[in-house]
C-alpha cells in the first residue's frame, strides 16, 4: 500500500536488467520505459507535461538529472538513494565533480527525501534552499518469520562491485563449513564464479515471495556493501526476524544496524562469534530488533506528507517531524 493512498500516483520506471520483479503498491499507475537514459529523461518530461502533477519525486542520481527538465509549477522532490560521490570505486576528482553536480541540481530541488540520517546530513551539506526530510524505509513484519534449522548466512543484492561480492566470498572461505553461505541475486559473471568457487550458493534473481522464503530459513543476514543508503533488503531481513550484521558504513550506522567491521578478518570474526557465542548472538538479535522497530509506517507517512508539502490532509492531531539529521560531515572527509 502507498504511504499516501489518498493521492493519485503515477510511477515512471526504467528497470535495469534483473529488476523486473519489482513490486509497486496497489493503485499505482506504473508506466515502464526500456531504453537508454537520455530518451528516458525526455519521455519523463513528456509524461510530466501531460500529467501536470503537483509533486514530482525523483529516485536515484541518474533519474535525478530529470530535475533540469521539470516544467515550472510542480513541487520537485529528490531521493539520492546514496549519492554518487560516496562511491569508493572512483577517484577523488570524479567524486568532487559529483559533489559539484549535486550542488548545481539542488537549486532545482524543493525538498530532499533522505532514507537515513547520514544521507540527510549530506543533503544538508550541499547547501541551497531545499528542505531536507528523513523518511525511513519501513517494512511491515510478514506473517512468517525466520525459522532457520541450520546455520545459513545470506546476502541479497546485485552481484557487482558496490555490494562487494568478493568480500562476501572471502568471508565464506574464512568461516569454512561452519555455515552455509547464500547470495540471493545475480549480476557480474566473474564475480558470480568467484562466489561459487568459494562455496557460496548463488540463487539468481528471485521473485519477492521467493526472497522472503529464503530469508525465513536464514540464520544471519550479512551485508557487505562498499557504499550504501538504506537498502530494503536489510529492512526486510530485520522485519522478518533475521539478525543483521553490516559492514561498517555511516548510513547503516545512523539507522542503528549492528556493524561487524570493514575488512574480511573482522567481518569473518563477527560471523563466527555470532554462530558460536550466545551472548554476542543475543546482542546482535536485540540490536536488529531495535533497528526494525525504530520507525513506523505512520512516521514515514507524516514525514513524506511534509516533504511533498501536502496541506489538505487531516493531520492536525499528528505533529510533523522532519526526522533526525546527523551532523553534516565536511566534504573533505567524504572525498578522502
C-alpha positions, 0 to 999 in steps of 0.5 A: 500500500502507498504511504499516501493512498489518498493521492493519485500516483503515477510511477515512471520506471526504467528497470535495469536488467534483473529488476523486473520483479519489482513490486509497486503498491496497489493503485499505482499507475506504473508506466515502464520505459526500456531504453537508454537514459537520455530518451528516458529523461525526455519521455519523463518530461513528456509524461510530466507535461501531460500529467501536470502533477503537483509533486514530482519525486525523483529516485536515484542520481541518474533519474535525478538529472530529470530535475533540469527538465521539470516544467515550472509549477510542480513541487520537485522532490529528490531521493539520492538513494546514496549519492554518487560521490560516496562511491569508493570505486572512483577517484577523488576528482570524479567524486568532487565533480559529483559533489559539484553536480549535486550542488548545481541540481539542488537549486532545482530541488524543493525538498530532499527525501533522505532514507537515513540520517547520514544521507540527510546530513549530506543533503544538508551539506550541499547547501541551497534552499531545499528542505531536507526530510528523513523518511525511513524505509519501513517494512511491515513484519510478514506473517512468517518469520525466520525459522532457520534449522541450520546455520545459513548466512545470506546476502541479497543484492546485485552481484557487482562491485558496490555490494562487494561480492568478493568480500562476501566470498572471502568471508565464506572461505574464512568461516569454512563449513561452519555455515552455509553461505547464500547470495540471493541475486545475480549480476557480474559473471566473474564475480558470480564464479568467484562466489561459487568457487568459494562455496557460496550458493548463488540463487539468481534473481528471485521473485519477492515471495521467493526472497522472503522464503529464503530469508525465513530459513536464514540464520544471519543476514550479512551485508557487505556493501562498499557504499550504501543508503538504506537498502530494503533488503536489510529492512526486510531481513530485520522485519522478518526476524533475521539478525543483521550484521553490516559492514561498517558504513555511516548510513547503516550506522545512523539507522542503528544496524549492528556493524561487524567491521570493514575488512574480511578478518573482522567481518569473518570474526563477527560471523563466527562469534555470532554462530558460536557465542550466545551472548554476542548472538543475543546482542546482535538479535536485540540490536536488529530488533531495535533497528526494525522497530525504530520507525513506523509506517505512520512516521514515514507517512507524516514525514513524506506528507511534509516533504511533498508539502501536502496541506489538505490532509487531516493531520492536525492531531499528528505533529510533523517531524522532519526526522533526525539529521546527523551532523553534516560531515565536511566534504573533505572527509567524504572525498578522502 
